Amino acid sequence: MFPLIAMGIVIDQLVKLLVISTFSVGEWITPVPGVHITLALNTGVAFGLFSTSQGIGYYLLNTLIIIFNAILVENLSASNKACLVYRYGIACIIIGGFSNLIDRFIYGAVIDYLTFGAAWLRWPTIFNLADVLICTRCLMLLISNQTLSHKFSKQAPQSA
């Protein structure tokens, strides 16, 4: 699983490097209708929450991200017998977390570049591949957890 994590981080960083070398902040293109590629620097977390690029808040945010990712790595290491959906879900969250953390250390902000919209409807935030991995894999974990809890509730003895 760890080679997959390393490969995912490298791919995400290469995509971000391509975007940084191609676009200026705010410049955008529409490769297909409804999909826009633009360069944005996010100093916060999801949806720009807790935006800070200096002071104690910056160090506290990065420390919490490192701790959370370390817990996920330990969880993945200890989950050899868990279902693959669960293990891939944890791995993809680790990819997203570490890749965005690398951005914070190199650029002082997370590199975001994807947004969706058609006509006057626009998705309210700009995000990146790492964010997509984190969100979709959280959904995978919820599904695998729901499946497991449903499976165990069927196996539990019925009391009168």
CYANA upper distance limits for C-alpha pairs under 8 A (distance plus 0.5 A):
  1 MET  CA      5 ILE  CA      6.99
  1 MET  CA     88 TYR  CA      8.30
  1 MET  CA     91 ALA  CA      7.50
  2 PHE  CA      6 ALA  CA      6.78
  2 PHE  CA     91 ALA  CA      8.25
  3 PRO  CA      7 MET  CA      6.63
  4 LEU  CA      8 GLY  CA      6.55
  4 LEU  CA     91 ALA  CA      8.28
  5 ILE  CA      9 ILE  CA      6.73
  5 ILE  CA     91 ALA  CA      6.58
  5 ILE  CA     92 CYS  CA      7.56
  5 ILE  CA     94 ILE  CA      7.63
  5 ILE  CA     95 ILE  CA      5.97
  6 ALA  CA     10 VAL  CA      6.76
  6 ALA  CA     95 ILE  CA      8.02
  7 MET  CA     11 ILE  CA      6.68
  8 GLY  CA     12 ASP  CA      6.65
  8 GLY  CA     92 CYS  CA      8.37
  8 GLY  CA     95 ILE  CA      6.42
  9 ILE  CA     13 GLN  CA      6.59
  9 ILE  CA     95 ILE  CA      5.92
  9 ILE  CA     96 GLY  CA      7.84
  9 ILE  CA     98 PHE  CA      7.72
  9 ILE  CA     99 SER  CA      5.88
 10 VAL  CA     14 LEU  CA      6.59
 11 ILE  CA     15 VAL  CA      6.76
 12 ASP  CA     16 LYS  CA      6.77
 12 ASP  CA     99 SER  CA      7.31
 12 ASP  CA    129 LEU  CA      6.91
 12 ASP  CA    130 ALA  CA      7.11
 13 GLN  CA     17 LEU  CA      6.55
 13 GLN  CA     99 SER  CA      7.20
 14 LEU  CA     18 LEU  CA      6.68
 15 VAL  CA     19 VAL  CA      6.82
 16 LYS  CA     20 ILE  CA      6.61
 16 LYS  CA    111 ILE  CA      6.93
 16 LYS  CA    112 ASP  CA      8.38
 16 LYS  CA    113 TYR  CA      8.43
 17 LEU  CA     21 SER  CA      6.57
 18 LEU  CA     22 THR  CA      6.57
 19 VAL  CA     23 PHE  CA      6.34
 19 VAL  CA     38 THR  CA      8.30
 19 VAL  CA     39 LEU  CA      7.21
 19 VAL  CA    113 TYR  CA      7.74
 20 ILE  CA     24 SER  CA      7.68
 20 ILE  CA     39 LEU  CA      7.38
 23 PHE  CA     27 GLU  CA      6.40
 23 PHE  CA     28 TRP  CA      7.73
 23 PHE  CA     38 THR  CA      7.44
 23 PHE  CA     39 LEU  CA      6.59
 24 SER  CA     39 LEU  CA      6.84
 25 VAL  CA     38 THR  CA      7.71
 25 VAL  CA     39 LEU  CA      5.33
 25 VAL  CA     40 ALA  CA      6.10
 25 VAL  CA     41 LEU  CA      8.14
 26 GLY  CA     38 THR  CA      6.60
 26 GLY  CA     39 LEU  CA      6.30
 26 GLY  CA     40 ALA  CA      7.02
 27 GLU  CA     38 THR  CA      6.13
 27 GLU  CA     39 LEU  CA      7.08
 28 TRP  CA     36 HIS  CA      7.04
 28 TRP  CA     37 ILE  CA      5.87
 28 TRP  CA     38 THR  CA      4.69
 28 TRP  CA     39 LEU  CA      7.66
 29 ILE  CA     36 HIS  CA      6.17
 29 ILE  CA     37 ILE  CA      5.91
 29 ILE  CA     38 THR  CA      7.20
 30 THR  CA     34 GLY  CA      7.76
 30 THR  CA     35 VAL  CA      6.24
 30 THR  CA     36 HIS  CA      5.00
 30 THR  CA     37 ILE  CA      6.84
 31 PRO  CA     35 VAL  CA      7.11
 31 PRO  CA     36 HIS  CA      7.28
 31 PRO  CA     37 ILE  CA      8.11
 32 VAL  CA     36 HIS  CA      8.19
 33 PRO  CA    118 ALA  CA      7.70
 34 GLY  CA    116 PHE  CA      5.86
 34 GLY  CA    117 GLY  CA      5.21
 34 GLY  CA    118 ALA  CA      5.38
 35 VAL  CA    114 LEU  CA      7.77
 35 VAL  CA    115 THR  CA      6.64
 35 VAL  CA    116 PHE  CA      5.27
 35 VAL  CA    117 GLY  CA      7.02
 36 HIS  CA    114 LEU  CA      6.46
 36 HIS  CA    115 THR  CA      5.76
 36 HIS  CA    116 PHE  CA      6.48
 36 HIS  CA    117 GLY  CA      8.15
 37 ILE  CA    113 TYR  CA      5.80
 37 ILE  CA    114 LEU  CA      5.51
 37 ILE  CA    115 THR  CA      7.07
 38 THR  CA    112 ASP  CA      8.19
 38 THR  CA    113 TYR  CA      5.20
 38 THR  CA    114 LEU  CA      6.89
 38 THR  CA    115 THR  CA      8.17
 39 LEU  CA    111 ILE  CA      7.53
 39 LEU  CA    112 ASP  CA      6.57
 39 LEU  CA    113 TYR  CA      5.33
 40 ALA  CA    111 ILE  CA      6.58
 40 ALA  CA    112 ASP  CA      5.61
 40 ALA  CA    113 TYR  CA      6.58
 40 ALA  CA    126 ILE  CA      7.72
 41 LEU  CA    109 ALA  CA      5.98
 41 LEU  CA    110 VAL  CA      6.16
 41 LEU  CA    111 ILE  CA      5.64
 41 LEU  CA    112 ASP  CA      6.63
 42 ASN  CA     48 GLY  CA      6.65
 42 ASN  CA     51 SER  CA      7.78
 42 ASN  CA    109 ALA  CA      5.69
 42 ASN  CA    110 VAL  CA      5.45
 42 ASN  CA    111 ILE  CA      6.97
 42 ASN  CA    112 ASP  CA      7.25
 43 THR  CA     48 GLY  CA      7.48
 43 THR  CA     50 PHE  CA      8.38
 43 THR  CA     51 SER  CA      5.37
 43 THR  CA     52 THR  CA      5.95
 43 THR  CA     53 SER  CA      6.18
 43 THR  CA    104 ARG  CA      8.16
 43 THR  CA    108 GLY  CA      7.47
 43 THR  CA    109 ALA  CA      4.92
 43 THR  CA    110 VAL  CA      6.71
 44 GLY  CA     48 GLY  CA      5.22
 44 GLY  CA     49 LEU  CA      5.71
 44 GLY  CA     50 PHE  CA      5.36
 44 GLY  CA     51 SER  CA      4.10
 44 GLY  CA     52 THR  CA      6.51
 44 GLY  CA     53 SER  CA      8.48
 44 GLY  CA    109 ALA  CA      8.02
 44 GLY  CA    110 VAL  CA      8.35
 45 VAL  CA     49 LEU  CA      5.78
 45 VAL  CA     50 PHE  CA      6.86
 45 VAL  CA     51 SER  CA      7.47
 46 ALA  CA    131 ASP  CA      8.49
 47 PHE  CA    125 THR  CA      6.42
 47 PHE  CA    126 ILE  CA      8.38
 52 THR  CA     57 GLY  CA      6.90
 52 THR  CA     58 TYR  CA      6.18
 53 SER  CA     57 GLY  CA      8.33
 53 SER  CA     58 TYR  CA      5.94
 53 SER  CA    108 GLY  CA      6.90
 53 SER  CA    109 ALA  CA      7.66
 54 GLN  CA     58 TYR  CA      5.74
 54 GLN  CA     59 TYR  CA      8.34
 55 GLY  CA     59 TYR  CA      7.40
 56 ILE  CA     60 LEU  CA      6.45
 57 GLY  CA     61 LEU  CA      6.46
 58 TYR  CA     62 ASN  CA      6.78
 59 TYR  CA     63 THR  CA      6.47
 60 LEU  CA     64 LEU  CA      6.66
 61 LEU  CA     65 ILE  CA      6.77
 62 ASN  CA     66 ILE  CA      6.65
 62 ASN  CA    101 LEU  CA      7.81
 63 THR  CA     67 ILE  CA      6.69
 64 LEU  CA     68 PHE  CA      6.55
 65 ILE  CA     69 ASN  CA      6.61
 65 ILE  CA     97 GLY  CA      7.77
 65 ILE  CA    101 LEU  CA      7.95
 66 ILE  CA     70 ALA  CA      6.58
 66 ILE  CA    101 LEU  CA      8.38
 67 ILE  CA     71 ILE  CA      6.74
 68 PHE  CA     72 LEU  CA      6.85
 69 ASN  CA     73 VAL  CA      6.69
 69 ASN  CA     94 ILE  CA      6.57
 69 ASN  CA     97 GLY  CA      7.05
 69 ASN  CA     98 PHE  CA      7.65
 70 ALA  CA     74 GLU  CA      6.73
 71 ILE  CA     75 ASN  CA      6.57
 72 LEU  CA     76 LEU  CA      6.57
 72 LEU  CA     90 ILE  CA      7.14
 72 LEU  CA     94 ILE  CA      7.20
 73 VAL  CA     77 SER  CA      6.65
 73 VAL  CA     94 ILE  CA      7.61
 74 GLU  CA     78 ALA  CA      6.74
 75 ASN  CA     79 SER  CA      6.64
 76 LEU  CA     80 ASN  CA      7.85
 76 LEU  CA     87 ARG  CA      6.89
 76 LEU  CA     90 ILE  CA      6.95
 76 LEU  CA     91 ALA  CA      7.70
 79 SER  CA     87 ARG  CA      7.59
 80 ASN  CA     87 ARG  CA      8.50
 82 ALA  CA     86 TYR  CA      7.05
 82 ALA  CA     87 ARG  CA      7.18
 83 CYS  CA     87 ARG  CA      6.99
 84 LEU  CA     88 TYR  CA      6.38
 85 VAL  CA     89 GLY  CA      6.43
 85 VAL  CA    140 MET  CA      7.23
 85 VAL  CA    141 LEU  CA      7.65
 85 VAL  CA    144 SER  CA      7.03
 86 TYR  CA     90 ILE  CA      6.79
 86 TYR  CA    140 MET  CA      7.73
 86 TYR  CA    141 LEU  CA      6.12
 86 TYR  CA    144 SER  CA      6.76
 87 ARG  CA     91 ALA  CA      6.64
 88 TYR  CA     92 CYS  CA      6.58
 88 TYR  CA    137 ARG  CA      8.21
 89 GLY  CA     93 ILE  CA      6.86
 89 GLY  CA    137 ARG  CA      5.08
 89 GLY  CA    138 CYS  CA      7.10
 89 GLY  CA    140 MET  CA      6.55
 89 GLY  CA    141 LEU  CA      6.32
 90 ILE  CA     94 ILE  CA      6.75
 90 ILE  CA    137 ARG  CA      7.76
 90 ILE  CA    141 LEU  CA      8.24
 91 ALA  CA     95 ILE  CA      6.74
 92 CYS  CA     96 GLY  CA      6.73
 92 CYS  CA    133 LEU  CA      6.13
 92 CYS  CA    134 ILE  CA      6.75
 92 CYS  CA    137 ARG  CA      6.77
 93 ILE  CA     97 GLY  CA      6.49
 93 ILE  CA    133 LEU  CA      6.84
 93 ILE  CA    134 ILE  CA      5.05
 93 ILE  CA    135 CYS  CA      8.48
 93 ILE  CA    137 ARG  CA      6.95
 93 ILE  CA    138 CYS  CA      7.90
 94 ILE  CA     98 PHE  CA      6.43
 94 ILE  CA    134 ILE  CA      8.45
 95 ILE  CA     99 SER  CA      6.41
 95 ILE  CA    130 ALA  CA      7.30
 95 ILE  CA    133 LEU  CA      8.15
 95 ILE  CA    134 ILE  CA      8.49
 96 GLY  CA    100 ASN  CA      6.58
 96 GLY  CA    129 LEU  CA      8.15
 96 GLY  CA    130 ALA  CA      4.44
 96 GLY  CA    131 ASP  CA      6.60
 96 GLY  CA    133 LEU  CA      6.54
 96 GLY  CA    134 ILE  CA      6.15
 97 GLY  CA    101 LEU  CA      6.60
 97 GLY  CA    130 ALA  CA      7.69
 97 GLY  CA    134 ILE  CA      8.01
 98 PHE  CA    102 ILE  CA      6.62
 99 SER  CA    103 ASP  CA      7.01
 99 SER  CA    130 ALA  CA      7.21
100 ASN  CA    104 ARG  CA      6.92
100 ASN  CA    110 VAL  CA      6.09
100 ASN  CA    111 ILE  CA      8.15
100 ASN  CA    130 ALA  CA      7.34
101 LEU  CA    105 PHE  CA      6.96
101 LEU  CA    110 VAL  CA      8.02
102 ILE  CA    106 ILE  CA      6.63
103 ASP  CA    107 TYR  CA      5.97
103 ASP  CA    108 GLY  CA      7.23
103 ASP  CA    109 ALA  CA      6.47
103 ASP  CA    110 VAL  CA      5.52
103 ASP  CA    111 ILE  CA      7.03
104 ARG  CA    108 GLY  CA      4.91
104 ARG  CA    109 ALA  CA      5.03
104 ARG  CA    110 VAL  CA      6.06
105 PHE  CA    109 ALA  CA      8.18
111 ILE  CA    128 ASN  CA      7.67
112 ASP  CA    126 ILE  CA      6.35
112 ASP  CA    127 PHE  CA      5.14
112 ASP  CA    128 ASN  CA      5.32
113 TYR  CA    126 ILE  CA      6.58
113 TYR  CA    127 PHE  CA      6.26
113 TYR  CA    128 ASN  CA      6.06
114 LEU  CA    126 ILE  CA      5.86
114 LEU  CA    127 PHE  CA      5.64
114 LEU  CA    128 ASN  CA      6.16
115 THR  CA    122 ARG  CA      8.16
115 THR  CA    123 TRP  CA      6.81
115 THR  CA    125 THR  CA      7.15
115 THR  CA    126 ILE  CA      5.40
115 THR  CA    127 PHE  CA      7.07
116 PHE  CA    122 ARG  CA      6.40
116 PHE  CA    123 TRP  CA      5.84
117 GLY  CA    121 LEU  CA      5.80
117 GLY  CA    122 ARG  CA      4.43
117 GLY  CA    123 TRP  CA      6.30
118 ALA  CA    122 ARG  CA      6.94
127 PHE  CA    131 ASP  CA      6.62
127 PHE  CA    132 VAL  CA      8.10
128 ASN  CA    132 VAL  CA      6.96
129 LEU  CA    133 LEU  CA      6.71
130 ALA  CA    134 ILE  CA      6.71
131 ASP  CA    135 CYS  CA      6.66
132 VAL  CA    136 THR  CA      6.46
133 LEU  CA    137 ARG  CA      6.31
134 ILE  CA    138 CYS  CA      6.57
135 CYS  CA    139 LEU  CA      6.93
136 THR  CA    140 MET  CA      6.82
137 ARG  CA    141 LEU  CA      6.63
138 CYS  CA    142 LEU  CA      6.77
139 LEU  CA    143 ILE  CA      6.73
140 MET  CA    144 SER  CA      6.60
141 LEU  CA    145 ASN  CA      6.41
142 LEU  CA    146 GLN  CA      6.51
143 ILE  CA    147 THR  CA      6.57
144 SER  CA    148 LEU  CA      6.61
145 ASN  CA    149 SER  CA      6.60
146 GLN  CA    150 HIS  CA      6.53
147 THR  CA    151 LYS  CA      6.57
148 LEU  CA    152 PHE  CA      6.61
149 SER  CA    153 SER  CA      6.53
150 HIS  CA    154 LYS  CA      6.91
151 LYS  CA    155 GLN  CA      7.07
152 PHE  CA    156 ALA  CA      6.68
